[in-house]
């Protein structure tokens, strides 16, 4: 079962998260999501446990529990929704300009 964990303290490590859930059963993986730019924790992550019964017990016990000074939010992860990818920022697009217009009405050509 894949478990969503929110409100993870920034100072927490993936090993600490894994150890916390390992008290309830075998943990396949523990991942804290990091910000791509700052490389800091985004405050949430995912824990995978192979035994669903152990995972449910961990969810029920750890939801609202104190972890390094913060109360965790723990629940079963929902499958990731496929969102359509946009081509980028949209917004105002400016096409390159020609040379303006000939004010004098005469042409060099």
N, C-alpha and C positions, 0 to 999 in steps of 0.2 A: 504494500500500500504506500502511496505517495502522500506525505503529510506536509501541509503548509504551516510554517511557523513565522509569526509576525511579532514585532516589538522586541527584536533581538538587540541587546546592547551592542554598541559599536565596538566595544573592546572584546567581545566574545570571538572565539576562534571556532573553526569548523570542528576541530577535535573536541572542544568543550561541549559543543552542541551534540556531537555524536555520543559522547560519554553520558550526557544527560538522558538521551533516549535509550541507550544501551542497558539501562537499569530495567527496562521493560521487555527487552528481547533483542534479537540480532538486528543490527543496523547495517543495511547494504551500503548506504551512502548518506552523507550530510553535506549540504552545500549552502553557503551563505552568499546571497547575490550581492555583487560588488558594482559600484558605479564605474562606468567605463572611463570617465574623465578623471575623477579624483582618486580612484582605486580605494575608496572607503566603502564600508558596508552600507547597504541601502536599508538595513534594519529588518530584512526578512530573508527567509530561505526555505529549503525543502529537505526533508528527511525521508529516506526510503527504508521501509521495514518489510521483510519477507513474510512474516506471520501477521495476518490481518487481525487476529484476536489480540496479540500483543500491541499492535499499532493502535487499536481502539482503546485499550487500557491506557496507553501512553497519552493519547489525545484527551481522554476523560480526566486523567490525573494532572497533566501538565498545563491544560488550558486555564489561564489565570494564575498559574504558579509563578513564584518569584525566581528569576534567573539573573544572577549578577546585578540585582537591584531593580530589575524591570519585570512587570507582569507579562508573561508570554500570552499570545493569542495563538491557539493551536487547533487546527481542524483538518479534515481530509481535503487534500488538494483536488480541485476540479480540473478536468482535462482542459488543456490550453485551447482557447478558441482561435480558429483561423481568422485573422483579420485581413482584409484586402490590403495589399501593399500599395501605397500611393507612390507616385513618381517623384515625390519630393515636395518642396515647400509651396508650390502653387504661387499665389500672390500675383503681384503686378509684374508682367514680363515686358521688357522694353526691347523692341527690335532696333537694330542699328539704324542710324538715321542717314539719309542721303546728304547732300550738301546744302539743304535749305532750299530757298527759291531765289530766282534771279530778280532782284529788286528793280533793276534798270530796264527790264524788258528786252535786253539785248543778249544775244548768245555769242559765246566765243567760238562756236563751232561753225 
